[in-house]
Amino acid sequence: MKEIIEFRYDVQLLIEGNEMDEDTIGDYIQNNIKGDSLLCVGDDELIKIHYHTNEPWDVLAYCATQGDIYDIIVENMQRQSEGLDG
């Protein structure tokens, strides 16, 4: 029987900007986009985001409002758990 993963997508990206606050960004993601395993670290010019969610597009859309996003990775962990390409 295959395991069902609650939050299917692993989203990782960098945000480059000015006067950013990792706590504000992390709080917004956690309070407005359902998911878990949030990592939001950096400084006022560069922040790394890692989050498990079923709405990766919401994470990308929000982060794009905070600065220039790049090094974007979205992996389907459900497929990976089944031995398929993620």
C-alpha positions in Angstrom: 0.0 0.0 0.0 1.4 3.4 -1.0 2.0 6.1 1.6 0.0 9.3 1.1 2.1 12.4 1.7 0.0 15.2 3.3 1.9 18.0 1.6 3.0 16.8 -1.8 5.4 19.5 -3.1 8.8 20.4 -1.8 9.4 24.1 -2.7 12.8 25.6 -2.5 13.9 29.0 -3.8 16.0 32.1 -3.1 14.6 35.6 -2.8 16.9 38.6 -3.5 15.8 42.0 -2.5 16.2 45.0 -0.2 15.2 45.4 3.5 13.6 42.0 3.6 12.7 40.4 7.0 12.9 36.6 7.2 10.5 36.5 10.2 7.8 38.5 8.3 8.1 36.4 5.2 8.2 33.1 7.2 5.2 34.2 9.3 3.2 35.1 6.2 3.9 31.8 4.5 3.1 29.8 7.6 -0.1 31.7 8.4 -1.5 31.9 4.8 -0.3 28.9 2.8 -1.1 25.5 4.3 2.0 23.3 4.7 4.8 22.2 6.9 8.6 22.0 7.3 9.2 25.7 6.7 12.7 27.0 6.6 13.1 30.7 6.0 16.6 32.0 6.6 18.8 34.8 5.4 19.4 38.5 5.8 17.8 41.7 4.5 19.1 41.0 0.9 18.9 37.2 0.4 16.5 34.7 1.9 16.3 30.9 1.3 12.8 29.4 1.4 12.1 25.6 1.8 8.5 24.6 2.4 6.2 21.5 1.9 2.8 22.4 0.6 0.1 21.4 -1.9 0.0 24.9 -3.3 3.6 25.6 -4.6 2.3 28.3 -6.9 1.0 30.3 -3.9 4.5 30.2 -2.3 6.1 31.4 -5.6 3.5 34.1 -6.1 4.0 35.5 -2.6 7.8 35.3 -2.7 7.8 37.1 -6.1 6.2 40.1 -4.3 9.1 40.3 -1.9 11.9 40.4 -4.4 13.6 38.6 -7.3 13.1 34.9 -7.0 15.5 32.3 -8.5 17.0 28.9 -8.1 13.5 27.6 -7.9 12.9 23.9 -7.3 9.5 22.3 -7.0 9.6 18.5 -6.4 6.7 16.1 -6.2 7.5 14.1 -3.1 4.5 11.8 -3.6 6.0 10.6 -6.9 9.4 10.3 -5.3 8.0 8.1 -2.6 6.6 5.8 -5.3 10.1 5.5 -7.0 9.2 7.9 -9.8 10.9 11.1 -10.9 9.8 13.9 -8.7 
